[in-house]
Amino acid sequence: LLALAGCAATAPAAPGPEGRPWSLVALRGQPLPTLPLMRVPTIELRDGRVAGSSGCNRLAGSYTLTGATLRFGQAAGTRMMCPD
């Protein structure tokens, strides 16, 4: 009976975009070029705040997620000297 109960469990819902890092792998349908020392741009969405990196500079800001619509609010970023 216990074995059958384990089989009846439903699969977890598909995870949303919040609470895990996202990496940019393509832009305008084209994969990012691999350059020496290039860091992949990333963002993470958590509790209405977005944080991430362009690969060199850091960014932070706000976002709202309503259903399948993700909107970014005001953001700020560093302006460090970065390689081309």
Residue pairs with C-beta under 8 A, 6 or more apart in sequence:
16 65
17 45
17 65
17 70
18 45
18 46
18 65
19 44
19 45
19 46
20 44
21 42
21 43
21 44
22 42
22 43
22 44
22 45
23 40
23 41
23 42
24 32
24 40
24 41
24 42
25 31
25 32
25 40
26 32
32 38
32 40
37 83
38 55
39 53
39 55
39 56
40 55
41 52
41 53
41 54
41 55
42 52
42 53
43 50
43 51
43 52
43 59
44 50
44 51
44 52
45 63
45 65
45 70
48 62
48 63
48 64
49 60
49 61
49 62
49 63
50 59
50 60
50 61
50 62
50 63
50 72
50 75
51 58
51 59
51 60
52 58
52 59
52 60
53 59
54 77
54 82
55 82
56 80
56 82
56 83
57 77
57 78
57 79
57 80
57 82
58 77
58 78
59 75
59 76
59 77
59 78
60 75
60 76
60 77
61 72
61 73
61 74
61 75
61 76
62 72
62 73
62 74
62 75
63 70
63 71
63 72
63 73
64 70
64 71
64 73
65 71
